[in-house]
Amino acid sequence: MAAVVLVGAAIGAAADASATETAEAADDVPSAVVTLGDSYSSGLGAGGYLDDCDRTPQAWNNLVFGNAVTDRTLLACSGAAIPDVAQQVQQLAAIPGAGDRLITVTVGGNDAGFADELVNCLVSFVSCTRREAELSALISGLHQPLVQLYDAVQAAAPGDEVIVGGYPMLVPDPAVRSDCPALTGLLSTSERQMIRRLGMLLNDVIDGAAAEAGVESASDEVAAVFDGHEACANAPGDWLYGLKISWTDSTEPTAPATASASPYRPQWDIVSSFVRDSFHPTVNGQAGYAVAFEEAWAAR
């Protein structure tokens, strides 16, 4: 699967306002950014997709550090789980220039079945909270596979800085914000609380695996940046979509599917395909992710 290399694209006002001025002014920036992972790195939610991996010039990969970095490679692909990102690591190893690059990874959400469970919660007439114990065990079991993956990334990119990203809390705390038009009638209070608990657990597992592997984690920065920007209103300016149904999508790639097909997409069912942008970062959310990784880089 070929990588999509995004270099110096003009993203527009949203990117210009993404609070990257500090990073641009600093001398301490990586020579290049290589992004591995799933849909939270490919740019799903931002539109303008170039291929079936949902890679887009509007992904945060092309925003982080602003104009201070011009060498960017986007290997992330929607639907990717840990074994799939291991294949991306092989592509990383073939890219020259190791030594002072930033290598980023977001993965674990698909292994934990987050997308499927969210769809289940949205369309089911029965509370999905009954599966919390099962999902918690599944998430906790990701620790060692993540350690092995992070070790492999470091081996493929000797001398580079590896920062792994967590996931934002997708829905607000019902105790803080209960009136959410995007969630009304779709997710109960108990379901929203469960989604938040599972999200926190996944970020904790990512943090623990990163610590054991000796890489940096940006999960705290991601959670902090998105705090108050969870899916709630489905309004202009949102950072995360709530339920977004797309019967047709003009941003879909026009090239034949075989030209750049995602090897991970077959696991998605027809319902998921219509709601795939749901609970993913908008253009504003992509800028937020960029800020989070800039902060993690500065704090390393």
C-alpha positions in Angstrom: 0.0 0.0 0.0 1.6 3.2 -1.1 2.1 6.1 1.3 0.6 9.5 0.6 3.2 12.2 1.1 1.7 15.6 2.0 4.1 18.5 1.7 3.4 22.1 2.5 -0.3 22.1 1.5 -2.3 25.2 1.9 -5.0 24.1 4.3 -6.8 27.4 4.8 -8.1 29.4 7.7 -8.7 26.6 10.1 -5.1 25.5 9.9 -3.8 29.0 10.1 -5.7 29.5 13.3 -4.5 26.2 14.9 -2.2 27.8 17.4 1.0 26.6 15.6 2.7 30.0 15.8 4.8 29.0 18.8 6.0 25.8 17.1 6.8 27.7 13.9 8.9 30.2 15.8 10.8 27.6 17.8 14.1 26.1 16.6 13.2 22.8 18.2 11.2 21.1 15.5 11.6 17.7 13.9 13.2 17.4 10.4 10.1 15.4 9.3 6.9 14.0 10.5 5.9 10.4 9.7 2.4 9.4 10.9 1.3 5.8 11.4 -2.0 4.6 12.7 -5.8 4.5 12.2 -8.5 6.9 11.2 -7.6 9.3 14.0 -4.4 10.0 12.1 -5.5 9.5 8.5 -7.8 12.5 8.7 -11.2 10.8 8.7 -13.8 13.4 9.5 -12.0 16.3 7.7 -13.2 15.4 4.2 -11.3 15.8 0.9 -10.2 12.1 1.0 -7.5 11.0 -1.4 -8.0 7.3 -1.2 -9.8 4.5 0.6 -7.6 4.9 3.7 -9.4 8.3 4.1 -6.1 10.1 4.0 -6.6 13.8 3.4 -4.4 17.0 3.1 -6.6 18.3 6.0 -5.3 15.7 8.4 -3.5 16.9 11.4 -0.3 15.3 10.1 -0.1 18.2 7.6 -0.8 20.9 10.3 1.5 20.0 13.1 4.4 22.5 13.4 2.9 24.6 10.6 5.3 25.8 7.9 8.3 24.9 10.1 8.2 21.4 8.8 7.7 20.6 5.1 8.6 16.9 5.0 5.6 14.8 5.9 4.6 11.2 5.2 1.1 9.9 6.1 1.0 6.1 6.4 -2.1 5.9 8.6 -5.2 4.2 7.3 -8.8 4.1 8.5 -9.8 0.8 10.1 -6.2 -0.1 11.0 -5.6 -2.2 14.1 -2.3 -3.1 15.8 -1.4 -5.9 13.2 -2.1 -3.5 10.4 0.1 -0.7 11.9 2.8 -3.3 12.2 2.7 -3.4 8.4 3.0 0.4 8.3 6.1 0.0 10.4 7.7 -1.9 7.5 7.0 1.1 5.2 8.5 3.4 7.8 11.7 1.3 7.9 12.1 2.0 4.1 11.9 5.8 4.4 15.4 7.3 4.6 16.3 10.1 7.0 16.1 8.5 10.4 17.7 10.5 13.3 15.7 13.6 14.1 12.2 13.0 12.8 8.9 12.8 14.7 7.2 9.4 14.4 3.6 9.4 15.6 1.2 6.5 16.2 -2.5 6.3 17.0 -3.9 2.8 17.3 -6.0 0.7 19.7 -9.5 2.0 19.1 -10.2 -0.6 16.4 -8.6 -3.4 18.4 -10.9 -2.4 21.2 -14.0 -2.5 18.9 -14.8 1.2 19.7 -16.2 2.0 16.3 -18.4 -1.1 16.3 -19.6 -0.5 19.8 -20.5 3.1 19.1 -22.6 2.1 16.1 -24.2 -0.6 18.3 -25.0 2.0 21.0 -26.5 4.3 18.4 -28.7 1.9 16.6 -29.6 -0.6 19.3 -32.9 -0.6 21.1 -31.2 -2.3 24.1 -28.6 -0.6 26.3 -25.1 -1.4 25.2 -23.7 -1.1 28.7 -24.1 -4.8 29.2 -20.8 -5.3 27.3 -18.7 -3.0 29.4 -16.9 -5.8 31.3 -16.1 -7.6 28.1 -14.8 -4.5 26.4 -12.8 -3.5 29.4 -11.0 -6.9 29.4 -10.3 -6.5 25.7 -8.8 -3.1 26.1 -6.7 -4.2 29.1 -5.3 -7.0 26.9 -3.9 -4.5 24.4 -1.0 -3.6 26.7 1.6 -6.1 25.5 0.7 -5.9 21.8 1.1 -2.2 22.0 4.5 -2.5 23.8 5.6 -4.8 21.0 4.4 -2.4 18.3 6.1 0.6 19.9 9.3 -1.4 20.2 9.1 -2.2 16.5 8.5 1.4 15.6 11.7 2.4 17.5 13.7 -0.3 15.8 12.5 0.9 12.4 13.3 4.5 13.2 16.5 4.6 15.2 17.3 8.0 16.8 13.9 9.4 15.9 11.4 10.7 18.5 8.4 8.4 18.8 5.2 9.9 20.3 2.1 7.8 20.5 -1.3 9.5 20.7 -4.4 8.6 22.7 -8.0 9.4 21.9 -10.2 12.3 22.9 -13.2 11.7 25.1 -15.9 11.3 22.4 -18.8 12.5 24.5 -19.0 15.0 27.4 -19.4 14.0 31.0 -23.2 13.9 31.5 -22.7 15.5 35.0 -21.1 18.5 33.4 -23.1 18.8 30.1 -26.3 16.9 29.8 -28.0 18.9 27.1 -26.4 17.5 23.8 -28.6 17.7 20.7 -26.2 15.4 18.9 -26.7 12.7 21.4 -30.4 13.1 22.5 -32.4 10.0 21.9 -29.2 8.1 20.7 -27.1 7.6 23.8 -28.4 7.3 27.3 -26.6 8.8 30.3 -25.3 5.4 31.3 -24.1 4.7 27.8 -22.3 8.0 27.7 -20.7 7.3 31.0 -19.6 3.9 29.8 -18.0 5.3 26.6 -16.0 7.8 28.7 -14.8 5.1 31.1 -13.7 2.9 28.2 -12.0 5.8 26.5 -10.1 6.6 29.7 -9.1 3.0 30.2 -7.8 2.8 26.6 -5.7 6.0 27.1 -4.4 4.5 30.4 -3.4 1.3 28.6 -1.7 3.4 25.8 0.2 5.4 28.5 1.3 2.2 30.3 2.5 0.6 27.1 4.4 3.7 26.1 6.1 3.9 29.4 7.2 0.3 29.2 8.5 0.7 25.6 10.3 4.0 26.5 8.3 6.2 24.1 6.4 9.4 24.8 2.6 9.5 25.0 0.4 12.4 24.0 -2.8 11.0 25.4 -2.9 13.5 28.2 -2.4 16.4 25.8 -5.0 15.0 23.4 -7.6 14.7 26.2 -6.8 18.1 27.6 -7.0 19.9 24.2 -10.3 18.2 23.4 -11.8 18.8 26.9 -15.0 20.8 26.3 -15.0 20.0 22.6 -16.6 16.5 22.7 -19.4 15.6 20.3 -22.5 17.4 21.5 -24.0 20.0 19.3 -23.5 19.0 15.7 -22.9 22.6 14.9 -20.4 24.6 12.9 -17.2 25.0 14.8 -17.4 21.5 16.4 -14.2 19.6 16.9 -15.9 16.1 16.8 -18.8 14.9 14.8 -21.7 13.3 16.7 -23.8 10.9 14.5 -23.1 11.9 10.9 -25.0 10.0 8.3 -23.6 10.2 4.7 -25.8 8.5 2.1 -23.5 10.0 -0.6 -20.2 11.7 -0.1 -18.7 14.0 -2.7 -15.3 13.8 -1.0 -14.9 10.1 -1.8 -12.0 9.3 -4.0 -12.8 9.1 -7.7 -9.9 6.7 -8.5 -10.7 3.0 -8.9 -10.9 1.3 -5.5 -8.1 -1.0 -6.5 -5.7 2.0 -6.9 -5.5 2.7 -3.2 -7.9 0.4 -1.4 -7.7 0.1 2.3 -6.9 -3.5 3.3 -8.8 -2.9 6.6 -12.1 -1.6 5.2 -13.7 -5.1 4.6 -14.3 -5.4 8.4 -16.7 -2.5 8.2 -20.3 -3.4 7.7 -22.8 -1.4 5.6 -24.2 0.5 8.6 -20.7 1.6 9.6 -19.9 2.8 6.1 -22.8 5.3 6.3 -21.7 6.7 9.7 -18.0 6.4 9.4 -17.3 10.1 9.9 -19.2 10.0 13.2 -17.2 10.6 16.4 -14.2 11.7 14.4 -12.4 15.0 14.4 -13.7 17.7 12.1 -11.2 20.2 10.5 -11.1 22.0 13.8 -10.5 18.8 15.6 -7.6 18.0 13.3 -6.0 21.3 14.3 -6.6 20.4 17.9 -4.7 17.1 17.4 -1.8 19.0 15.8 -1.6 21.3 18.9 -1.6 18.2 21.2 1.3 16.7 19.4 3.2 20.0 19.4 2.7 20.2 23.2 3.9 16.6 23.6 6.9 17.3 21.5 7.8 20.4 23.6 7.3 18.5 26.8 9.4 15.4 25.9 
